[in-house]
Amino acid sequence: MSNYNNNSGDDNEERGGRGGSRFGGSRRARSCGFCAEKVKQVDYKDTDVLRRYLTDAGKIRPRRQTGTCARHQRSLRTAVLRARFMALVPYTSNLSRSGE
């Protein structure tokens, strides 16, 4: 009888010595920067902070890239939408337009 779940060896040796994650090396757990600073709600007028969470094309970066918690990601989204509406942050960058 063959045993497919043979856990007698070291897991890193079986995976080729890559580390803890399935698709690469071991990652450190990201902590929410807003939780660390004890921010209750993200301010839409603080454009320097908001730009850190936007891509070059003006899109909001996902949680898996920024490390924000779900509560602050929702607050960040609302703040970016308000800042865009108030023309504090652009909707898109000039580089992403293909017609010009």
C-alpha positions in Angstrom: 0.0 0.0 0.0 1.5 3.3 -1.1 1.3 6.3 1.2 0.9 9.6 -0.7 1.0 11.7 2.4 4.4 10.6 3.6 5.4 13.3 6.0 8.5 11.6 7.3 10.9 13.9 5.4 11.5 17.6 5.7 8.9 19.7 3.9 11.5 22.1 2.5 13.5 19.3 0.9 10.4 18.0 -0.8 9.6 21.5 -2.2 13.1 22.1 -3.4 14.1 24.2 -0.4 12.1 27.2 -1.3 10.7 28.1 2.0 7.3 28.6 3.6 5.0 29.8 0.9 3.6 27.8 -1.9 4.8 30.0 -4.7 8.1 31.2 -3.4 10.2 32.1 -0.4 8.9 32.6 3.0 7.0 35.9 3.5 6.7 38.0 6.6 3.2 38.8 7.7 2.2 42.3 6.7 0.6 44.5 9.3 -1.9 47.3 8.5 -0.1 50.6 8.6 -3.3 52.4 9.6 -3.8 50.0 12.5 -0.2 50.5 13.6 -0.8 54.3 13.7 -4.3 53.8 15.3 -6.1 55.7 12.6 -9.9 55.4 12.9 -10.7 56.6 9.4 -8.5 57.5 6.4 -8.6 61.2 5.6 -9.3 62.1 2.0 -7.4 65.4 2.3 -4.1 63.6 3.1 -3.0 63.1 -0.5 0.5 62.0 0.3 -0.8 59.0 2.1 -3.4 58.2 -0.6 -0.9 58.3 -3.4 1.1 55.5 -1.7 -1.9 53.2 -2.1 -2.4 54.1 -5.8 -0.7 52.6 -8.8 1.0 54.7 -11.5 -2.2 54.4 -13.6 -4.3 55.8 -10.7 -5.9 52.5 -9.6 -6.2 51.5 -5.9 -3.8 48.8 -4.9 -5.3 45.6 -3.5 -5.0 44.5 0.1 -2.6 41.7 -0.8 -0.1 44.3 -2.1 -0.5 47.0 0.6 -1.1 44.8 3.6 -4.0 46.9 4.9 -6.8 45.2 6.9 -10.3 45.0 5.4 -11.7 47.8 7.5 -9.0 50.3 6.5 -9.1 49.1 2.9 -12.8 50.1 2.7 -12.0 53.4 4.4 -9.1 53.9 2.0 -11.4 53.3 -1.0 -13.9 55.8 0.2 -11.2 58.4 0.9 -9.7 57.9 -2.6 -13.1 58.3 -4.3 -13.8 61.5 -2.3 -10.3 62.8 -3.2 -10.8 62.1 -6.8 -14.2 63.8 -6.8 -12.6 66.9 -5.1 -9.8 66.8 -7.7 -7.1 66.3 -5.1 -6.0 63.0 -6.7 -6.3 62.3 -10.5 -8.6 59.6 -11.8 -5.8 58.4 -14.2 -2.3 59.4 -15.2 -1.4 61.1 -18.4 0.8 58.2 -19.4 -2.1 55.7 -19.5 -4.0 57.5 -22.3 -3.3 55.7 -25.5 -5.0 58.2 -27.9 -2.6 61.2 -27.3 
